[in-house]
Amino acid sequence: MTQPNALMTSDLAYLANNQPLAPLAVAALRVAVTLDKWSTRHRTRKALARLEPHHLKDIGLNPRAAQDEARRMFWHG
């Protein structure tokens, strides 16, 4: 199963065979990619904050490290 927002191989082939994007389109694409990254970071850090200690142990994190990561702002990579 593919992710709904993932580009399909045919989409990539289409983009590769066409003219370069206009500067405004490039800027819009960069904004969209950045917003998607920030959204993903926000969601995953919220989920990390809700994990129980035994779940954190399963993924190799101690509660302090998880708390530190969960408190990071979404724009910090």
PQR file of N, CA, C, O and H, with PARSE charges and radii, in Angstrom:
ATOM      1  N   MET A   1       0.846  -1.186   0.000 -0.4000 1.5000
ATOM      2  CA  MET A   1       0.000   0.000   0.000 -0.0000 2.0000
ATOM      3  C   MET A   1       0.889   1.245   0.000  0.5500 1.7000
ATOM      4  O   MET A   1       1.848   1.319   0.768 -0.5500 1.4000
ATOM      5  N   THR A   2       0.584   2.203  -0.837 -0.4000 1.5000
ATOM      6  CA  THR A   2       1.375   3.420  -0.900 -0.0000 2.0000
ATOM      7  C   THR A   2       0.749   4.511  -0.056  0.5500 1.7000
ATOM      8  O   THR A   2      -0.442   4.477   0.254 -0.5500 1.4000
ATOM      9  H   THR A   2      -0.196   2.143  -1.461  0.4000 1.0000
ATOM     10  N   GLN A   3       1.568   5.471   0.309 -0.4000 1.5000
ATOM     11  CA  GLN A   3       1.063   6.617   1.048 -0.0000 2.0000
ATOM     12  C   GLN A   3       0.277   7.496   0.098  0.5500 1.7000
ATOM     13  O   GLN A   3       0.645   7.628  -1.069 -0.5500 1.4000
ATOM     14  H   GLN A   3       2.535   5.499   0.057  0.4000 1.0000
ATOM     15  N   PRO A   4      -0.805   8.103   0.582 -0.5600 1.5000
ATOM     16  CA  PRO A   4      -1.631   8.925  -0.298  0.2800 2.0000
ATOM     17  C   PRO A   4      -0.876  10.101  -0.912  0.5500 1.7000
ATOM     18  O   PRO A   4      -1.172  10.488  -2.043 -0.5500 1.4000
ATOM     19  N   ASN A   5       0.084  10.674  -0.202 -0.4000 1.5000
ATOM     20  CA  ASN A   5       0.777  11.846  -0.725 -0.0000 2.0000
ATOM     21  C   ASN A   5       2.091  11.491  -1.412  0.5500 1.7000
ATOM     22  O   ASN A   5       2.806  12.387  -1.861 -0.5500 1.4000
ATOM     23  H   ASN A   5       0.324  10.359   0.716  0.4000 1.0000
ATOM     24  N   ALA A   6       2.420  10.223  -1.502 -0.4000 1.5000
ATOM     25  CA  ALA A   6       3.666   9.818  -2.164 -0.0000 2.0000
ATOM     26  C   ALA A   6       3.485   9.868  -3.680  0.5500 1.7000
ATOM     27  O   ALA A   6       2.433   9.507  -4.207 -0.5500 1.4000
ATOM     28  H   ALA A   6       1.840   9.496  -1.137  0.4000 1.0000
ATOM     29  N   LEU A   7       4.529  10.322  -4.365 -0.4000 1.5000
ATOM     30  CA  LEU A   7       4.474  10.355  -5.828 -0.0000 2.0000
ATOM     31  C   LEU A   7       4.617   8.946  -6.374  0.5500 1.7000
ATOM     32  O   LEU A   7       5.433   8.164  -5.886 -0.5500 1.4000
ATOM     33  H   LEU A   7       5.384  10.615  -3.936  0.4000 1.0000
ATOM     34  N   MET A   8       3.832   8.624  -7.375 -0.4000 1.5000
ATOM     35  CA  MET A   8       3.922   7.336  -8.035 -0.0000 2.0000
ATOM     36  C   MET A   8       5.059   7.385  -9.052  0.5500 1.7000
ATOM     37  O   MET A   8       5.480   8.467  -9.461 -0.5500 1.4000
ATOM     38  H   MET A   8       3.169   9.259  -7.771  0.4000 1.0000
ATOM     39  N   THR A   9       5.551   6.232  -9.456 -0.4000 1.5000
ATOM     40  CA  THR A   9       6.632   6.161 -10.440 -0.0000 2.0000
ATOM     41  C   THR A   9       6.238   6.865 -11.730  0.5500 1.7000
ATOM     42  O   THR A   9       7.060   7.556 -12.333 -0.5500 1.4000
ATOM     43  H   THR A   9       5.209   5.353  -9.124  0.4000 1.0000
ATOM     44  N   SER A  10       4.992   6.697 -12.160 -0.4000 1.5000
ATOM     45  CA  SER A  10       4.543   7.357 -13.389 -0.0000 2.0000
ATOM     46  C   SER A  10       4.553   8.875 -13.233  0.5500 1.7000
ATOM     47  O   SER A  10       4.835   9.595 -14.191 -0.5500 1.4000
ATOM     48  H   SER A  10       4.325   6.136 -11.671  0.4000 1.0000
ATOM     49  N   ASP A  11       4.248   9.366 -12.032 -0.4000 1.5000
ATOM     50  CA  ASP A  11       4.298  10.805 -11.776 -0.0000 2.0000
ATOM     51  C   ASP A  11       5.728  11.321 -11.904  0.5500 1.7000
ATOM     52  O   ASP A  11       5.966  12.381 -12.482 -0.5500 1.4000
ATOM     53  H   ASP A  11       4.019   8.781 -11.253  0.4000 1.0000
ATOM     54  N   LEU A  12       6.670  10.567 -11.363 -0.4000 1.5000
ATOM     55  CA  LEU A  12       8.068  10.974 -11.447 -0.0000 2.0000
ATOM     56  C   LEU A  12       8.558  10.965 -12.886  0.5500 1.7000
ATOM     57  O   LEU A  12       9.292  11.861 -13.301 -0.5500 1.4000
ATOM     58  H   LEU A  12       6.477   9.705 -10.893  0.4000 1.0000
ATOM     59  N   ALA A  13       8.156   9.960 -13.642 -0.4000 1.5000
ATOM     60  CA  ALA A  13       8.545   9.894 -15.043 -0.0000 2.0000
ATOM     61  C   ALA A  13       7.973  11.080 -15.808  0.5500 1.7000
ATOM     62  O   ALA A  13       8.656  11.656 -16.655 -0.5500 1.4000
ATOM     63  H   ALA A  13       7.560   9.231 -13.304  0.4000 1.0000
ATOM     64  N   TYR A  14       6.748  11.446 -15.525 -0.4000 1.5000
ATOM     65  CA  TYR A  14       6.118  12.596 -16.178 -0.0000 2.0000
ATOM     66  C   TYR A  14       6.899  13.876 -15.874  0.5500 1.7000
ATOM     67  O   TYR A  14       7.181  14.671 -16.770 -0.5500 1.4000
ATOM     68  H   TYR A  14       6.193  10.979 -14.837  0.4000 1.0000
ATOM     69  N   LEU A  15       7.243  14.061 -14.604 -0.4000 1.5000
ATOM     70  CA  LEU A  15       7.986  15.259 -14.225 -0.0000 2.0000
ATOM     71  C   LEU A  15       9.367  15.290 -14.867  0.5500 1.7000
ATOM     72  O   LEU A  15       9.842  16.353 -15.265 -0.5500 1.4000
ATOM     73  H   LEU A  15       7.014  13.415 -13.876  0.4000 1.0000
ATOM     74  N   ALA A  16      10.017  14.126 -14.971 -0.4000 1.5000
ATOM     75  CA  ALA A  16      11.356  14.058 -15.536 -0.0000 2.0000
ATOM     76  C   ALA A  16      11.366  14.357 -17.034  0.5500 1.7000
ATOM     77  O   ALA A  16      12.370  14.842 -17.555 -0.5500 1.4000
ATOM     78  H   ALA A  16       9.631  13.263 -14.647  0.4000 1.0000
ATOM     79  N   ASN A  17      10.274  14.077 -17.729 -0.4000 1.5000
ATOM     80  CA  ASN A  17      10.224  14.245 -19.178 -0.0000 2.0000
ATOM     81  C   ASN A  17       9.680  15.595 -19.623  0.5500 1.7000
ATOM     82  O   ASN A  17       9.543  15.834 -20.823 -0.5500 1.4000
ATOM     83  H   ASN A  17       9.459  13.682 -17.306  0.4000 1.0000
ATOM     84  N   ASN A  18       9.369  16.473 -18.691 -0.4000 1.5000
ATOM     85  CA  ASN A  18       8.787  17.761 -19.048 -0.0000 2.0000
ATOM     86  C   ASN A  18       9.764  18.899 -18.796  0.5500 1.7000
ATOM     87  O   ASN A  18      10.832  18.714 -18.213 -0.5500 1.4000
ATOM     88  H   ASN A  18       9.480  16.278 -17.716  0.4000 1.0000
ATOM     89  N   GLN A  19       9.378  20.051 -19.241 -0.4000 1.5000
ATOM     90  CA  GLN A  19      10.189  21.258 -19.075 -0.0000 2.0000
ATOM     91  C   GLN A  19      10.391  21.548 -17.587  0.5500 1.7000
ATOM     92  O   GLN A  19       9.587  21.128 -16.755 -0.5500 1.4000
ATOM     93  H   GLN A  19       8.510  20.202 -19.715  0.4000 1.0000
ATOM     94  N   PRO A  20      11.459  22.262 -17.258 -0.5600 1.5000
ATOM     95  CA  PRO A  20      11.679  22.658 -15.864  0.2800 2.0000
ATOM     96  C   PRO A  20      10.499  23.486 -15.352  0.5500 1.7000
ATOM     97  O   PRO A  20       9.810  24.160 -16.118 -0.5500 1.4000
ATOM     98  N   LEU A  21      10.293  23.417 -14.079 -0.4000 1.5000
ATOM     99  CA  LEU A  21       9.199  24.169 -13.476 -0.0000 2.0000
ATOM    100  C   LEU A  21       9.504  25.657 -13.465  0.5500 1.7000
ATOM    101  O   LEU A  21      10.661  26.075 -13.406 -0.5500 1.4000
ATOM    102  H   LEU A  21      10.852  22.870 -13.457  0.4000 1.0000
ATOM    103  N   ALA A  22       8.448  26.436 -13.524 -0.4000 1.5000
ATOM    104  CA  ALA A  22       8.580  27.882 -13.420 -0.0000 2.0000
ATOM    105  C   ALA A  22       9.063  28.233 -12.012  0.5500 1.7000
ATOM    106  O   ALA A  22       8.813  27.482 -11.069 -0.5500 1.4000
ATOM    107  H   ALA A  22       7.509  26.096 -13.572  0.4000 1.0000
ATOM    108  N   PRO A  23       9.747  29.359 -11.861 -0.5600 1.5000
ATOM    109  CA  PRO A  23      10.261  29.738 -10.535  0.2800 2.0000
ATOM    110  C   PRO A  23       9.185  29.790  -9.454  0.5500 1.7000
ATOM    111  O   PRO A  23       9.429  29.381  -8.318 -0.5500 1.4000
ATOM    112  N   LEU A  24       8.010  30.284  -9.795 -0.4000 1.5000
ATOM    113  CA  LEU A  24       6.933  30.334  -8.806 -0.0000 2.0000
ATOM    114  C   LEU A  24       6.488  28.930  -8.414  0.5500 1.7000
ATOM    115  O   LEU A  24       6.184  28.680  -7.248 -0.5500 1.4000
ATOM    116  H   LEU A  24       7.812  30.615 -10.717  0.4000 1.0000
ATOM    117  N   ALA A  25       6.448  28.021  -9.370 -0.4000 1.5000
ATOM    118  CA  ALA A  25       6.080  26.637  -9.086 -0.0000 2.0000
ATOM    119  C   ALA A  25       7.129  25.977  -8.196  0.5500 1.7000
ATOM    120  O   ALA A  25       6.789  25.211  -7.294 -0.5500 1.4000
ATOM    121  H   ALA A  25       6.695  28.225 -10.317  0.4000 1.0000
ATOM    122  N   VAL A  26       8.396  26.271  -8.447 -0.4000 1.5000
ATOM    123  CA  VAL A  26       9.479  25.732  -7.608 -0.0000 2.0000
ATOM    124  C   VAL A  26       9.325  26.238  -6.183  0.5500 1.7000
ATOM    125  O   VAL A  26       9.452  25.469  -5.230 -0.5500 1.4000
ATOM    126  H   VAL A  26       8.673  26.892  -9.179  0.4000 1.0000
ATOM    127  N   ALA A  27       9.055  27.518  -6.038 -0.4000 1.5000
ATOM    128  CA  ALA A  27       8.869  28.102  -4.705 -0.0000 2.0000
ATOM    129  C   ALA A  27       7.667  27.462  -4.000  0.5500 1.7000
ATOM    130  O   ALA A  27       7.745  27.127  -2.818 -0.5500 1.4000
ATOM    131  H   ALA A  27       8.952  28.142  -6.812  0.4000 1.0000
ATOM    132  N   ALA A  28       6.567  27.295  -4.722 -0.4000 1.5000
ATOM    133  CA  ALA A  28       5.377  26.678  -4.143 -0.0000 2.0000
ATOM    134  C   ALA A  28       5.649  25.237  -3.720  0.5500 1.7000
ATOM    135  O   ALA A  28       5.188  24.796  -2.667 -0.5500 1.4000
ATOM    136  H   ALA A  28       6.504  27.566  -5.682  0.4000 1.0000
ATOM    137  N   LEU A  29       6.393  24.513  -4.535 -0.4000 1.5000
ATOM    138  CA  LEU A  29       6.741  23.137  -4.207 -0.0000 2.0000
ATOM    139  C   LEU A  29       7.608  23.081  -2.960  0.5500 1.7000
ATOM    140  O   LEU A  29       7.398  22.229  -2.098 -0.5500 1.4000
ATOM    141  H   LEU A  29       6.768  24.871  -5.390  0.4000 1.0000
ATOM    142  N   ARG A  30       8.580  23.980  -2.855 -0.4000 1.5000
ATOM    143  CA  ARG A  30       9.435  24.021  -1.664 -0.0000 2.0000
ATOM    144  C   ARG A  30       8.628  24.329  -0.413  0.5500 1.7000
ATOM    145  O   ARG A  30       8.865  23.738   0.641 -0.5500 1.4000
ATOM    146  H   ARG A  30       8.751  24.673  -3.556  0.4000 1.0000
ATOM    147  N   VAL A  31       7.680  25.248  -0.520 -0.4000 1.5000
ATOM    148  CA  VAL A  31       6.816  25.575   0.623 -0.0000 2.0000
ATOM    149  C   VAL A  31       5.993  24.353   1.009  0.5500 1.7000
ATOM    150  O   VAL A  31       5.879  24.036   2.193 -0.5500 1.4000
ATOM    151  H   VAL A  31       7.488  25.728  -1.376  0.4000 1.0000
ATOM    152  N   ALA A  32       5.421  23.667   0.033 -0.4000 1.5000
ATOM    153  CA  ALA A  32       4.599  22.483   0.310 -0.0000 2.0000
ATOM    154  C   ALA A  32       5.422  21.383   0.986  0.5500 1.7000
ATOM    155  O   ALA A  32       4.953  20.753   1.934 -0.5500 1.4000
ATOM    156  H   ALA A  32       5.513  23.925  -0.929  0.4000 1.0000
ATOM    157  N   VAL A  33       6.633  21.154   0.509 -0.4000 1.5000
ATOM    158  CA  VAL A  33       7.500  20.125   1.101 -0.0000 2.0000
ATOM    159  C   VAL A  33       7.861  20.502   2.536  0.5500 1.7000
ATOM    160  O   VAL A  33       7.844  19.653   3.427 -0.5500 1.4000
ATOM    161  H   VAL A  33       7.014  21.666  -0.260  0.4000 1.0000
ATOM    162  N   THR A  34       8.184  21.765   2.759 -0.4000 1.5000
ATOM    163  CA  THR A  34       8.528  22.227   4.108 -0.0000 2.0000
ATOM    164  C   THR A  34       7.348  22.073   5.053  0.5500 1.7000
ATOM    165  O   THR A  34       7.515  21.603   6.178 -0.5500 1.4000
ATOM    166  H   THR A  34       8.198  22.456   2.036  0.4000 1.0000
ATOM    167  N   LEU A  35       6.167  22.459   4.616 -0.4000 1.5000
ATOM    168  CA  LEU A  35       4.975  22.333   5.462 -0.0000 2.0000
ATOM    169  C   LEU A  35       4.678  20.872   5.782  0.5500 1.7000
ATOM    170  O   LEU A  35       4.262  20.551   6.896 -0.5500 1.4000
ATOM    171  H   LEU A  35       6.031  22.841   3.701  0.4000 1.0000
ATOM    172  N   ASP A  36       4.890  19.987   4.808 -0.4000 1.5000
ATOM    173  CA  ASP A  36       4.681  18.561   5.046 -0.0000 2.0000
ATOM    174  C   ASP A  36       5.679  18.030   6.083  0.5500 1.7000
ATOM    175  O   ASP A  36       5.300  17.261   6.966 -0.5500 1.4000
ATOM    176  H   ASP A  36       5.228  20.248   3.904  0.4000 1.0000
ATOM    177  N   LYS A  37       6.932  18.429   5.984 -0.4000 1.5000
ATOM    178  CA  LYS A  37       7.939  18.008   6.970 -0.0000 2.0000
ATOM    179  C   LYS A  37       7.567  18.494   8.362  0.5500 1.7000
ATOM    180  O   LYS A  37       7.643  17.739   9.331 -0.5500 1.4000
ATOM    181  H   LYS A  37       7.240  19.054   5.266  0.4000 1.0000
ATOM    182  N   TRP A  38       7.165  19.753   8.458 -0.4000 1.5000
ATOM    183  CA  TRP A  38       6.808  20.311   9.755 -0.0000 2.0000
ATOM    184  C   TRP A  38       5.600  19.593  10.346  0.5500 1.7000
ATOM    185  O   TRP A  38       5.560  19.315  11.545 -0.5500 1.4000
ATOM    186  H   TRP A  38       7.103  20.367   7.670  0.4000 1.0000
ATOM    187  N   SER A  39       4.629  19.297   9.510 -0.4000 1.5000
ATOM    188  CA  SER A  39       3.435  18.589   9.978 -0.0000 2.0000
ATOM    189  C   SER A  39       3.794  17.195  10.500  0.5500 1.7000
ATOM    190  O   SER A  39       3.301  16.765  11.543 -0.5500 1.4000
ATOM    191  H   SER A  39       4.661  19.522   8.537  0.4000 1.0000
ATOM    192  N   THR A  40       4.648  16.508   9.769 -0.4000 1.5000
ATOM    193  CA  THR A  40       5.074  15.168  10.191 -0.0000 2.0000
ATOM    194  C   THR A  40       5.817  15.235  11.514  0.5500 1.7000
ATOM    195  O   THR A  40       5.555  14.440  12.416 -0.5500 1.4000
ATOM    196  H   THR A  40       5.049  16.857   8.922  0.4000 1.0000
ATOM    197  N   ARG A  41       6.741  16.176  11.636 -0.4000 1.5000
ATOM    198  CA  ARG A  41       7.475  16.324  12.898 -0.0000 2.0000
ATOM    199  C   ARG A  41       6.533  16.616  14.059  0.5500 1.7000
ATOM    200  O   ARG A  41       6.681  16.049  15.142 -0.5500 1.4000
ATOM    201  H   ARG A  41       6.954  16.822  10.903  0.4000 1.0000
ATOM    202  N   HIS A  42       5.573  17.494  13.835 -0.4000 1.5000
ATOM    203  CA  HIS A  42       4.619  17.848  14.893 -0.0000 2.0000
ATOM    204  C   HIS A  42       3.829  16.623  15.354  0.5500 1.7000
ATOM    205  O   HIS A  42       3.705  16.368  16.552 -0.5500 1.4000
ATOM    206  H   HIS A  42       5.453  17.954  12.955  0.4000 1.0000
ATOM    207  N   ARG A  43       3.298  15.870  14.391 -0.4000 1.5000
ATOM    208  CA  ARG A  43       2.505  14.683  14.731 -0.0000 2.0000
ATOM    209  C   ARG A  43       3.336  13.617  15.436  0.5500 1.7000
ATOM    210  O   ARG A  43       2.891  13.035  16.425 -0.5500 1.4000
ATOM    211  H   ARG A  43       3.399  16.077  13.418  0.4000 1.0000
ATOM    212  N   THR A  44       4.542  13.358  14.933 -0.4000 1.5000
ATOM    213  CA  THR A  44       5.349  12.293  15.528 -0.0000 2.0000
ATOM    214  C   THR A  44       5.857  12.682  16.913  0.5500 1.7000
ATOM    215  O   THR A  44       5.970  11.828  17.792 -0.5500 1.4000
ATOM    216  H   THR A  44       4.905  13.831  14.130  0.4000 1.0000
ATOM    217  N   ARG A  45       6.160  13.943  17.113 -0.4000 1.5000
ATOM    218  CA  ARG A  45       6.609  14.376  18.438 -0.0000 2.0000
ATOM    219  C   ARG A  45       5.466  14.360  19.447  0.5500 1.7000
ATOM    220  O   ARG A  45       5.680  14.056  20.620 -0.5500 1.4000
ATOM    221  H   ARG A  45       6.068  14.637  16.399  0.4000 1.0000
ATOM    222  N   LYS A  46       4.258  14.682  19.001 -0.4000 1.5000
ATOM    223  CA  LYS A  46       3.101  14.559  19.900 -0.0000 2.0000
ATOM    224  C   LYS A  46       2.876  13.095  20.285  0.5500 1.7000
ATOM    225  O   LYS A  46       2.590  12.791  21.443 -0.5500 1.4000
ATOM    226  H   LYS A  46       4.084  14.929  18.048  0.4000 1.0000
ATOM    227  N   ALA A  47       3.006  12.204  19.322 -0.4000 1.5000
ATOM    228  CA  ALA A  47       2.831  10.772  19.589 -0.0000 2.0000
ATOM    229  C   ALA A  47       3.920  10.271  20.528  0.5500 1.7000
ATOM    230  O   ALA A  47       3.647   9.475  21.427 -0.5500 1.4000
ATOM    231  H   ALA A  47       3.238  12.451  18.381  0.4000 1.0000
ATOM    232  N   LEU A  48       5.140  10.728  20.329 -0.4000 1.5000
ATOM    233  CA  LEU A  48       6.255  10.333  21.190 -0.0000 2.0000
ATOM    234  C   LEU A  48       5.999  10.756  22.633  0.5500 1.7000
ATOM    235  O   LEU A  48       6.318  10.012  23.561 -0.5500 1.4000
ATOM    236  H   LEU A  48       5.362  11.375  19.599  0.4000 1.0000
ATOM    237  N   ALA A  49       5.437  11.919  22.828 -0.4000 1.5000
ATOM    238  CA  ALA A  49       5.150  12.420  24.176 -0.0000 2.0000
ATOM    239  C   ALA A  49       4.118  11.556  24.898  0.5500 1.7000
ATOM    240  O   ALA A  49       4.085  11.534  26.128 -0.5500 1.4000
ATOM    241  H   ALA A  49       5.178  12.523  22.075  0.4000 1.0000
ATOM    242  N   ARG A  50       3.278  10.846  24.150 -0.4000 1.5000
ATOM    243  CA  ARG A  50       2.222  10.027  24.757 -0.0000 2.0000
ATOM    244  C   ARG A  50       2.640   8.585  25.033  0.5500 1.7000
ATOM    245  O   ARG A  50       1.883   7.829  25.643 -0.5500 1.4000
ATOM    246  H   ARG A  50       3.305  10.864  23.150  0.4000 1.0000
ATOM    247  N   LEU A  51       3.839   8.195  24.591 -0.4000 1.5000
ATOM    248  CA  LEU A  51       4.257   6.805  24.775 -0.0000 2.0000
ATOM    249  C   LEU A  51       4.567   6.495  26.227  0.5500 1.7000
ATOM    250  O   LEU A  51       5.110   7.325  26.955 -0.5500 1.4000
ATOM    251  H   LEU A  51       4.454   8.808  24.096  0.4000 1.0000
ATOM    252  N   GLU A  52       4.214   5.290  26.631 -0.4000 1.5000
ATOM    253  CA  GLU A  52       4.506   4.801  27.983 -0.0000 2.0000
ATOM    254  C   GLU A  52       5.976   4.390  28.062  0.5500 1.7000
ATOM    255  O   GLU A  52       6.589   4.089  27.038 -0.5500 1.4000
ATOM    256  H   GLU A  52       3.773   4.616  26.039  0.4000 1.0000
ATOM    257  N   PRO A  53       6.548   4.375  29.277 -0.5600 1.5000
ATOM    258  CA  PRO A  53       7.960   4.011  29.430  0.2800 2.0000
ATOM    259  C   PRO A  53       8.334   2.664  28.809  0.5500 1.7000
ATOM    260  O   PRO A  53       9.423   2.530  28.251 -0.5500 1.4000
ATOM    261  N   HIS A  54       7.448   1.662  28.896 -0.4000 1.5000
ATOM    262  CA  HIS A  54       7.791   0.358  28.322 -0.0000 2.0000
ATOM    263  C   HIS A  54       7.820   0.415  26.789  0.5500 1.7000
ATOM    264  O   HIS A  54       8.565  -0.336  26.158 -0.5500 1.4000
ATOM    265  H   HIS A  54       6.563   1.770  29.349  0.4000 1.0000
ATOM    266  N   HIS A  55       7.023   1.293  26.194 -0.4000 1.5000
ATOM    267  CA  HIS A  55       7.075   1.482  24.745 -0.0000 2.0000
ATOM    268  C   HIS A  55       8.359   2.210  24.344  0.5500 1.7000
ATOM    269  O   HIS A  55       8.975   1.887  23.328 -0.5500 1.4000
ATOM    270  H   HIS A  55       6.419   1.903  26.706  0.4000 1.0000
ATOM    271  N   LEU A  56       8.749   3.183  25.144 -0.4000 1.5000
ATOM    272  CA  LEU A  56       9.998   3.896  24.873 -0.0000 2.0000
ATOM    273  C   LEU A  56      11.188   2.945  24.929  0.5500 1.7000
ATOM    274  O   LEU A  56      12.111   3.031  24.119 -0.5500 1.4000
ATOM    275  H   LEU A  56       8.249   3.446  25.969  0.4000 1.0000
ATOM    276  N   LYS A  57      11.146   2.042  25.896 -0.4000 1.5000
ATOM    277  CA  LYS A  57      12.227   1.057  26.016 -0.0000 2.0000
ATOM    278  C   LYS A  57      12.292   0.190  24.760  0.5500 1.7000
ATOM    279  O   LYS A  57      13.378  -0.160  24.297 -0.5500 1.4000
ATOM    280  H   LYS A  57      10.396   1.972  26.554  0.4000 1.0000
ATOM    281  N   ASP A  58      11.131  -0.154  24.213 -0.4000 1.5000
ATOM    282  CA  ASP A  58      11.085  -0.970  22.990 -0.0000 2.0000
ATOM    283  C   ASP A  58      11.775  -0.292  21.810  0.5500 1.7000
ATOM    284  O   ASP A  58      12.358  -0.964  20.959 -0.5500 1.4000
ATOM    285  H   ASP A  58      10.249   0.130  24.589  0.4000 1.0000
ATOM    286  N   ILE A  59      11.711   1.034  21.759 -0.4000 1.5000
ATOM    287  CA  ILE A  59      12.330   1.750  20.642 -0.0000 2.0000
ATOM    288  C   ILE A  59      13.706   2.314  21.008  0.5500 1.7000
ATOM    289  O   ILE A  59      14.320   3.038  20.224 -0.5500 1.4000
ATOM    290  H   ILE A  59      11.238   1.580  22.451  0.4000 1.0000
ATOM    291  N   GLY A  60      14.173   1.978  22.194 -0.4000 1.5000
ATOM    292  CA  GLY A  60      15.532   2.347  22.591 -0.0000 2.0000
ATOM    293  C   GLY A  60      15.695   3.760  23.116  0.5500 1.7000
ATOM    294  O   GLY A  60      16.784   4.328  23.035 -0.5500 1.4000
ATOM    295  H   GLY A  60      13.674   1.390  22.831  0.4000 1.0000
ATOM    296  N   LEU A  61      14.630   4.334  23.653 -0.4000 1.5000
ATOM    297  CA  LEU A  61      14.715   5.674  24.237 -0.0000 2.0000
ATOM    298  C   LEU A  61      14.407   5.625  25.720  0.5500 1.7000
ATOM    299  O   LEU A  61      13.574   4.838  26.171 -0.5500 1.4000
ATOM    300  H   LEU A  61      13.745   3.872  23.719  0.4000 1.0000
ATOM    301  N   ASN A  62      15.083   6.470  26.469 -0.4000 1.5000
ATOM    302  CA  ASN A  62      14.710   6.614  27.870 -0.0000 2.0000
ATOM    303  C   ASN A  62      13.704   7.762  27.957  0.5500 1.7000
ATOM    304  O   ASN A  62      13.632   8.585  27.044 -0.5500 1.4000
ATOM    305  H   ASN A  62      15.760   7.110  26.104  0.4000 1.0000
ATOM    306  N   PRO A  63      12.936   7.829  29.029 -0.5600 1.5000
ATOM    307  CA  PRO A  63      11.897   8.863  29.127  0.2800 2.0000
ATOM    308  C   PRO A  63      12.430  10.287  28.983  0.5500 1.7000
ATOM    309  O   PRO A  63      11.763  11.143  28.402 -0.5500 1.4000
ATOM    310  N   ARG A  64      13.620  10.541  29.506 -0.4000 1.5000
ATOM    311  CA  ARG A  64      14.188  11.894  29.417 -0.0000 2.0000
ATOM    312  C   ARG A  64      14.491  12.274  27.959  0.5500 1.7000
ATOM    313  O   ARG A  64      14.167  13.379  27.524 -0.5500 1.4000
ATOM    314  H   ARG A  64      14.161   9.846  29.979  0.4000 1.0000
ATOM    315  N   ALA A  65      15.104  11.366  27.220 -0.4000 1.5000
ATOM    316  CA  ALA A  65      15.415  11.630  25.816 -0.0000 2.0000
ATOM    317  C   ALA A  65      14.136  11.832  25.002  0.5500 1.7000
ATOM    318  O   ALA A  65      14.076  12.704  24.135 -0.5500 1.4000
ATOM    319  H   ALA A  65      15.367  10.468  27.574  0.4000 1.0000
ATOM    320  N   ALA A  66      13.130  11.032  25.284 -0.4000 1.5000
ATOM    321  CA  ALA A  66      11.849  11.166  24.582 -0.0000 2.0000
ATOM    322  C   ALA A  66      11.198  12.505  24.901  0.5500 1.7000
ATOM    323  O   ALA A  66      10.649  13.160  24.016 -0.5500 1.4000
ATOM    324  H   ALA A  66      13.179  10.324  25.988  0.4000 1.0000
ATOM    325  N   GLN A  67      11.259  12.904  26.149 -0.4000 1.5000
ATOM    326  CA  GLN A  67      10.677  14.181  26.554 -0.0000 2.0000
ATOM    327  C   GLN A  67      11.412  15.345  25.879  0.5500 1.7000
ATOM    328  O   GLN A  67      10.788  16.295  25.405 -0.5500 1.4000
ATOM    329  H   GLN A  67      11.705  12.371  26.868  0.4000 1.0000
ATOM    330  N   ASP A  68      12.728  15.258  25.843 -0.4000 1.5000
ATOM    331  CA  ASP A  68      13.509  16.308  25.181 -0.0000 2.0000
ATOM    332  C   ASP A  68      13.149  16.417  23.698  0.5500 1.7000
ATOM    333  O   ASP A  68      12.986  17.518  23.172 -0.5500 1.4000
ATOM    334  H   ASP A  68      13.235  14.487  26.228  0.4000 1.0000
ATOM    335  N   GLU A  69      13.029  15.281  23.038 -0.4000 1.5000
ATOM    336  CA  GLU A  69      12.675  15.285  21.611 -0.0000 2.0000
ATOM    337  C   GLU A  69      11.245  15.794  21.413  0.5500 1.7000
ATOM    338  O   GLU A  69      10.991  16.566  20.489 -0.5500 1.4000
ATOM    339  H   GLU A  69      13.162  14.387  23.465  0.4000 1.0000
ATOM    340  N   ALA A  70      10.328  15.380  22.252 -0.4000 1.5000
ATOM    341  CA  ALA A  70       8.928  15.784  22.115 -0.0000 2.0000
ATOM    342  C   ALA A  70       8.743  17.288  22.326  0.5500 1.7000
ATOM    343  O   ALA A  70       7.811  17.883  21.786 -0.5500 1.4000
ATOM    344  H   ALA A  70      10.535  14.752  23.002  0.4000 1.0000
ATOM    345  N   ARG A  71       9.622  17.896  23.103 -0.4000 1.5000
ATOM    346  CA  ARG A  71       9.523  19.336  23.370 -0.0000 2.0000
ATOM    347  C   ARG A  71      10.144  20.196  22.265  0.5500 1.7000
ATOM    348  O   ARG A  71       9.940  21.410  22.244 -0.5500 1.4000
ATOM    349  H   ARG A  71      10.380  17.413  23.542  0.4000 1.0000
ATOM    350  N   ARG A  72      10.884  19.595  21.363 -0.4000 1.5000
ATOM    351  CA  ARG A  72      11.501  20.374  20.290 -0.0000 2.0000
ATOM    352  C   ARG A  72      10.426  20.967  19.398  0.5500 1.7000
ATOM    353  O   ARG A  72       9.376  20.364  19.177 -0.5500 1.4000
ATOM    354  H   ARG A  72      11.049  18.609  21.380  0.4000 1.0000
ATOM    355  N   MET A  73      10.701  22.138  18.898 -0.4000 1.5000
ATOM    356  CA  MET A  73       9.757  22.801  18.006 -0.0000 2.0000
ATOM    357  C   MET A  73       9.772  22.106  16.648  0.5500 1.7000
ATOM    358  O   MET A  73      10.799  21.572  16.231 -0.5500 1.4000
ATOM    359  H   MET A  73      11.554  22.628  19.078  0.4000 1.0000
ATOM    360  N   PHE A  74       8.650  22.115  15.971 -0.4000 1.5000
ATOM    361  CA  PHE A  74       8.510  21.352  14.729 -0.0000 2.0000
ATOM    362  C   PHE A  74       9.435  21.822  13.625  0.5500 1.7000
ATOM    363  O   PHE A  74       9.740  21.048  12.718 -0.5500 1.4000
ATOM    364  H   PHE A  74       7.815  22.549  16.310  0.4000 1.0000
ATOM    365  N   TRP A  75       9.889  23.057  13.670 -0.4000 1.5000
ATOM    366  CA  TRP A  75      10.778  23.533  12.610 -0.0000 2.0000
ATOM    367  C   TRP A  75      12.236  23.153  12.851  0.5500 1.7000
ATOM    368  O   TRP A  75      13.087  23.396  11.996 -0.5500 1.4000
ATOM    369  H   TRP A  75       9.641  23.686  14.407  0.4000 1.0000
ATOM    370  N   HIS A  76      12.532  22.558  14.011 -0.4000 1.5000
ATOM    371  CA  HIS A  76      13.880  22.061  14.281 -0.0000 2.0000
ATOM    372  C   HIS A  76      13.973  20.614  13.822  0.5500 1.7000
ATOM    373  O   HIS A  76      13.230  19.753  14.293 -0.5500 1.4000
ATOM    374  H   HIS A  76      11.840  22.360  14.705  0.4000 1.0000
ATOM    375  N   GLY A  77      14.887  20.358  12.906 -0.4000 1.5000
ATOM    376  CA  GLY A  77      15.053  19.028  12.333 -0.0000 2.0000
ATOM    377  C   GLY A  77      15.492  17.985  13.252  0.5500 1.7000
ATOM    378  O   GLY A  77      15.656  16.835  12.846 -0.5500 1.4000
ATOM    379  H   GLY A  77      15.491  21.057  12.524  0.4000 1.0000
TER
END
